[in-house]
Amino acid sequence: MPGTVPTFASSTLHALTSAAPFIAVAASLLALLSLIYATLLERRLSRLTVGRAGSLEETITVLSREMRETLEFRSEVERYLKLVEQRLRGSVSGIGVVRFNPFSTDGQGGNQSFATAFIDEEGTGVVFSTLYARNHVGVYAKPLERGASTYELSDEEKRAIAEARQSIATHKKE
């Protein structure tokens, strides 16, 4: 028969024509979702772009330059901090004071005499001692190198140095 269509083709054609509205709705929803997604991507991309032209390339160039400047600044700060740390190591960071009575047997002087040590982290510095009596005050200074002196140290001076070292150790813990 010339005007008849085989049944398989006619059933497929009938299924397609009955499903066409559903396919159209699905395609419209897919297009709408794609449009929303594209709009969101555009917003995100526009937040990434800075500068006058608003191009991504210019943004990358600006951020790259700022990153280099930040790294250079960091390097300068690190050099400065190393210098400051060196200077601090050489400055007085420990002080110890011991009061004593050098004339304990004859009752003169009371605890007016003292030994004071001023040292850096390596123990280099000076220890001052005073001996007080009613009619005389003696002041003595002894240089220190790594906690020792070329001059003989009294017990009070040694205790003052020990207190100064303890003061440094306490400050390092904080």
ZATORVEX-562506 format. One record per residue (C-alpha): x, y negated, z; residue number from 1; residue in three letters. Coordinates in steps of 0.1 Angstrom, whole numbers. Layout:
atom u:X v:Y w:Z tiba:NUM miza:ALA
...
//
This chain:
atom u:0 v:0 w:0 tiba:1 miza:MET
atom u:14 v:-32 w:-12 tiba:2 miza:PRO
atom u:0 v:-55 w:16 tiba:3 miza:GLY
atom u:5 v:-34 w:46 tiba:4 miza:THR
atom u:34 v:-38 w:70 tiba:5 miza:VAL
atom u:49 v:-8 w:87 tiba:6 miza:PRO
atom u:36 v:-4 w:122 tiba:7 miza:THR
atom u:70 v:-7 w:139 tiba:8 miza:PHE
atom u:76 v:-41 w:123 tiba:9 miza:ALA
atom u:41 v:-53 w:130 tiba:10 miza:SER
atom u:44 v:-43 w:167 tiba:11 miza:SER
atom u:77 v:-61 w:170 tiba:12 miza:THR
atom u:63 v:-92 w:153 tiba:13 miza:LEU
atom u:32 v:-91 w:176 tiba:14 miza:HIS
atom u:55 v:-87 w:207 tiba:15 miza:ALA
atom u:76 v:-117 w:196 tiba:16 miza:LEU
atom u:46 v:-139 w:189 tiba:17 miza:THR
atom u:31 v:-131 w:222 tiba:18 miza:SER
atom u:64 v:-136 w:241 tiba:19 miza:ALA
atom u:72 v:-169 w:222 tiba:20 miza:ALA
atom u:57 v:-192 w:248 tiba:21 miza:PRO
atom u:77 v:-175 w:276 tiba:22 miza:PHE
atom u:109 v:-177 w:256 tiba:23 miza:ILE
atom u:103 v:-214 w:249 tiba:24 miza:ALA
atom u:97 v:-221 w:286 tiba:25 miza:VAL
atom u:129 v:-201 w:296 tiba:26 miza:ALA
atom u:149 v:-220 w:269 tiba:27 miza:ALA
atom u:135 v:-253 w:282 tiba:28 miza:SER
atom u:144 v:-244 w:318 tiba:29 miza:LEU
atom u:179 v:-234 w:307 tiba:30 miza:LEU
atom u:183 v:-267 w:288 tiba:31 miza:ALA
atom u:171 v:-286 w:319 tiba:32 miza:LEU
atom u:195 v:-268 w:342 tiba:33 miza:LEU
atom u:224 v:-274 w:317 tiba:34 miza:SER
atom u:215 v:-311 w:316 tiba:35 miza:LEU
atom u:215 v:-313 w:354 tiba:36 miza:ILE
atom u:248 v:-295 w:356 tiba:37 miza:TYR
atom u:263 v:-318 w:330 tiba:38 miza:ALA
atom u:251 v:-349 w:349 tiba:39 miza:THR
atom u:266 v:-336 w:382 tiba:40 miza:LEU
atom u:299 v:-328 w:364 tiba:41 miza:LEU
atom u:299 v:-363 w:349 tiba:42 miza:GLU
atom u:294 v:-379 w:384 tiba:43 miza:ARG
atom u:323 v:-358 w:399 tiba:44 miza:ARG
atom u:345 v:-367 w:370 tiba:45 miza:LEU
atom u:337 v:-404 w:374 tiba:46 miza:SER
atom u:347 v:-402 w:411 tiba:47 miza:ARG
atom u:380 v:-388 w:400 tiba:48 miza:LEU
atom u:388 v:-416 w:377 tiba:49 miza:THR
atom u:402 v:-449 w:390 tiba:50 miza:VAL
atom u:417 v:-479 w:374 tiba:51 miza:GLY
atom u:405 v:-504 w:348 tiba:52 miza:ARG
atom u:400 v:-480 w:320 tiba:53 miza:ALA
atom u:385 v:-453 w:342 tiba:54 miza:GLY
atom u:403 v:-426 w:323 tiba:55 miza:SER
atom u:415 v:-394 w:339 tiba:56 miza:LEU
atom u:450 v:-399 w:324 tiba:57 miza:GLU
atom u:453 v:-433 w:340 tiba:58 miza:GLU
atom u:441 v:-418 w:373 tiba:59 miza:THR
atom u:468 v:-391 w:371 tiba:60 miza:ILE
atom u:494 v:-417 w:363 tiba:61 miza:THR
atom u:484 v:-440 w:392 tiba:62 miza:VAL
atom u:483 v:-411 w:416 tiba:63 miza:LEU
atom u:517 v:-398 w:404 tiba:64 miza:SER
atom u:533 v:-432 w:409 tiba:65 miza:ARG
atom u:518 v:-436 w:444 tiba:66 miza:GLU
atom u:530 v:-401 w:453 tiba:67 miza:MET
atom u:566 v:-410 w:442 tiba:68 miza:ARG
atom u:564 v:-442 w:463 tiba:69 miza:GLU
atom u:551 v:-423 w:493 tiba:70 miza:THR
atom u:579 v:-397 w:490 tiba:71 miza:LEU
atom u:605 v:-426 w:487 tiba:72 miza:GLU
atom u:590 v:-442 w:518 tiba:73 miza:PHE
atom u:591 v:-410 w:537 tiba:74 miza:ARG
atom u:627 v:-405 w:528 tiba:75 miza:SER
atom u:635 v:-440 w:540 tiba:76 miza:GLU
atom u:616 v:-434 w:573 tiba:77 miza:VAL
atom u:635 v:-401 w:578 tiba:78 miza:GLU
atom u:669 v:-418 w:573 tiba:79 miza:ARG
atom u:658 v:-446 w:597 tiba:80 miza:TYR
atom u:647 v:-420 w:623 tiba:81 miza:LEU
atom u:680 v:-402 w:621 tiba:82 miza:LYS
atom u:698 v:-434 w:627 tiba:83 miza:LEU
atom u:676 v:-443 w:656 tiba:84 miza:VAL
atom u:681 v:-408 w:671 tiba:85 miza:GLU
atom u:719 v:-412 w:668 tiba:86 miza:GLN
atom u:717 v:-446 w:685 tiba:87 miza:ARG
atom u:695 v:-433 w:713 tiba:88 miza:LEU
atom u:719 v:-404 w:720 tiba:89 miza:ARG
atom u:746 v:-429 w:726 tiba:90 miza:GLY
atom u:725 v:-452 w:749 tiba:91 miza:SER
atom u:721 v:-449 w:786 tiba:92 miza:VAL
atom u:693 v:-423 w:792 tiba:93 miza:SER
atom u:701 v:-410 w:826 tiba:94 miza:GLY
atom u:706 v:-429 w:859 tiba:95 miza:ILE
atom u:713 v:-414 w:893 tiba:96 miza:GLY
atom u:717 v:-433 w:926 tiba:97 miza:VAL
atom u:730 v:-419 w:958 tiba:98 miza:VAL
atom u:730 v:-440 w:990 tiba:99 miza:ARG
atom u:754 v:-430 w:1017 tiba:100 miza:PHE
atom u:773 v:-441 w:1048 tiba:101 miza:ASN
atom u:811 v:-438 w:1043 tiba:102 miza:PRO
atom u:818 v:-446 w:1079 tiba:103 miza:PHE
atom u:796 v:-420 w:1096 tiba:104 miza:SER
atom u:820 v:-416 w:1125 tiba:105 miza:THR
atom u:822 v:-452 w:1137 tiba:106 miza:ASP
atom u:786 v:-463 w:1130 tiba:107 miza:GLY
atom u:796 v:-491 w:1105 tiba:108 miza:GLN
atom u:779 v:-496 w:1072 tiba:109 miza:GLY
atom u:746 v:-477 w:1076 tiba:110 miza:GLY
atom u:734 v:-464 w:1043 tiba:111 miza:ASN
atom u:743 v:-496 w:1025 tiba:112 miza:GLN
atom u:770 v:-480 w:1003 tiba:113 miza:SER
atom u:759 v:-463 w:971 tiba:114 miza:PHE
atom u:771 v:-445 w:939 tiba:115 miza:ALA
atom u:753 v:-451 w:907 tiba:116 miza:THR
atom u:759 v:-432 w:874 tiba:117 miza:ALA
atom u:748 v:-444 w:840 tiba:118 miza:PHE
atom u:752 v:-417 w:813 tiba:119 miza:ILE
atom u:740 v:-409 w:778 tiba:120 miza:ASP
atom u:728 v:-374 w:767 tiba:121 miza:GLU
atom u:763 v:-361 w:764 tiba:122 miza:GLU
atom u:773 v:-373 w:799 tiba:123 miza:GLY
atom u:794 v:-402 w:787 tiba:124 miza:THR
atom u:791 v:-435 w:806 tiba:125 miza:GLY
atom u:802 v:-449 w:839 tiba:126 miza:VAL
atom u:798 v:-444 w:876 tiba:127 miza:VAL
atom u:798 v:-474 w:900 tiba:128 miza:PHE
atom u:805 v:-470 w:937 tiba:129 miza:SER
atom u:803 v:-496 w:964 tiba:130 miza:THR
atom u:816 v:-492 w:999 tiba:131 miza:LEU
atom u:799 v:-516 w:1023 tiba:132 miza:TYR
atom u:813 v:-526 w:1057 tiba:133 miza:ALA
atom u:805 v:-556 w:1079 tiba:134 miza:ARG
atom u:834 v:-577 w:1067 tiba:135 miza:ASN
atom u:842 v:-561 w:1034 tiba:136 miza:HIS
atom u:825 v:-548 w:1002 tiba:137 miza:VAL
atom u:844 v:-528 w:977 tiba:138 miza:GLY
atom u:831 v:-521 w:942 tiba:139 miza:VAL
atom u:846 v:-494 w:920 tiba:140 miza:TYR
atom u:839 v:-482 w:884 tiba:141 miza:ALA
atom u:850 v:-450 w:869 tiba:142 miza:LYS
atom u:845 v:-441 w:832 tiba:143 miza:PRO
atom u:829 v:-408 w:824 tiba:144 miza:LEU
atom u:834 v:-386 w:794 tiba:145 miza:GLU
atom u:811 v:-355 w:792 tiba:146 miza:ARG
atom u:804 v:-359 w:829 tiba:147 miza:GLY
atom u:840 v:-359 w:840 tiba:148 miza:ALA
atom u:864 v:-388 w:848 tiba:149 miza:SER
atom u:901 v:-391 w:846 tiba:150 miza:THR
atom u:898 v:-405 w:881 tiba:151 miza:TYR
atom u:890 v:-384 w:911 tiba:152 miza:GLU
atom u:852 v:-384 w:918 tiba:153 miza:LEU
atom u:838 v:-385 w:953 tiba:154 miza:SER
atom u:811 v:-361 w:964 tiba:155 miza:ASP
atom u:785 v:-389 w:962 tiba:156 miza:GLU
atom u:796 v:-399 w:927 tiba:157 miza:GLU
atom u:793 v:-362 w:916 tiba:158 miza:LYS
atom u:758 v:-361 w:931 tiba:159 miza:ARG
atom u:749 v:-394 w:913 tiba:160 miza:ALA
atom u:761 v:-378 w:880 tiba:161 miza:ILE
atom u:740 v:-347 w:887 tiba:162 miza:ALA
atom u:709 v:-368 w:894 tiba:163 miza:GLU
atom u:715 v:-387 w:861 tiba:164 miza:ALA
atom u:717 v:-354 w:842 tiba:165 miza:ARG
atom u:686 v:-342 w:860 tiba:166 miza:GLN
atom u:668 v:-374 w:849 tiba:167 miza:SER
atom u:678 v:-368 w:813 tiba:168 miza:ILE
atom u:665 v:-332 w:815 tiba:169 miza:ALA
atom u:632 v:-343 w:830 tiba:170 miza:THR
atom u:627 v:-369 w:803 tiba:171 miza:HIS
atom u:634 v:-343 w:775 tiba:172 miza:LYS
atom u:606 v:-321 w:788 tiba:173 miza:LYS
atom u:580 v:-349 w:786 tiba:174 miza:GLU
//
